[in-house]
Amino acid sequence: MLEAALSAVRTEAILVLWVLLLLLLSAASKGRAYESAFRLTIIGLLMALAVTAASWDSTTEAAFDGAIMVRLDRFALAFHFAVLVGALLSLIPAWEYLRDRNLLLRVSEYCVLILLACSGAMLLVSATDLVIVFLAVDTLSLALYVLTGYASDRPYPTEAAIKYLLLGAMASAFLVYGIAFIYGASGTTNLLSLGRMVPTQPILLSVGLGLLVVGLAFKIALVPFHQWAPDVYDGALTPLTAFMTTAPKVAAIASLFRVMEAGFSIPQIKLHWALLLSLLAALTMTVGNLAALPQRNVKRMMAYSSIAHAGYMVMAVLALDEAGMTALVFYSLAYTFMTVGAFVATQLVEKENGAPAMLEEWTGLAHKNPVLGWSMVVFMAGLTGIPFTVGFWAKFLTFKAALEAGYLWLVVVAVLNSVISAFYYLRVAMVMFASPPTPQTRTVAPWRLAWLVMIVCAFVVIALGFMPTNLWKMGETVALAP
């Protein structure tokens, strides 16, 4: 039993062991082994990626008292891959950023918390019991609360961390109450057992499910439970924002899919939560895009953009079938590359004190730095959903899955929102190319690792836009797996 349990959490176990190794290194070096800690973290993430790839053709389950608590299947592995890729792409450019901002003093703690956040996110995707879901959410959240306030000598990260902690604690309370109501109505917290039950107390179960959805909606930043996200994403260090807007978000949405598909797909129960989620999806994409329109702070604009994309991804959850699963896997990976790339470009243009550059300070930037200019155009086009980028196929698959599931009105709302988003995404490209540089135009940081990550992300967005077949087939393989 112990061997099966460890096998089901093998990737998480690797990261936890790596956390212990980093803590020992930090203690032995009295916190001075900055570069060694960073390199070890990269190696740990690459090892976890290798184990994820090697596990692709196997399904492992961990059971307790006859109930399956954790399931490591292709669905979980696909999102483990997305989480680890998001962590790697955001961590690699963080080294130069932290070094030049004189923030290396606690870099070992930064790396440890990133690994703990990844392990919580991966366990969240694999969980098939609501108690494990709660424990995974708290592991992920606690690491992110501390990471948000990493630069504690500066006002913005500290303010962002306090807001995140207070609102995150409230979200956890909703989650716990929801689980308690569900247990009271059914006598179990196991999703697979719930999926086989005929509800005897549907009202109590619906109340619990509603509270559960609210708790997860906070973590995903769905409107109207998004109030923390713009301030936290804007206030946190930019490499961390790149991580927070990708890995934890896609893991929480994947968990929402698994919770609904495994435990609450009974038609009389689905009727209630599907209506709630469809309204939240419509509100999220609309409010996120409309709030991004007037933003002059590009980093804050990207924060609202990430909220809007959560609304699009929830459409795949609503489909709750093979097409929806395929779309969710595809969208999550595409979104990770596009968003991390955009935040890395934003990081390169930041002021020396870490303050974000205003839109006016991007004027003519493409004339001074063509590579950055064209990379940003690729990311903005992909996030808009323009053809020949991976973002187009991500939206196509998601809208198609929602349409086939009967959500015509929601697809119409999503298409209109994509049109709205083009105004603020393409405005960034226009500002960079349409005018010559001005005295306000920022000087781009000469960080080689950040440039490398940005170029790799831009290449992937274009390459998968022209050749989406392999990623598409990967999503279908996940959906068709037993």
Order of alpha helices (4+ residues) and beta strands (2+ residues): alpha-alpha-alpha-beta-beta-alpha-alpha-alpha-alpha-alpha-alpha-alpha-alpha-alpha-alpha-alpha-alpha-alpha-alpha-alpha-alpha-alpha-alpha-alpha
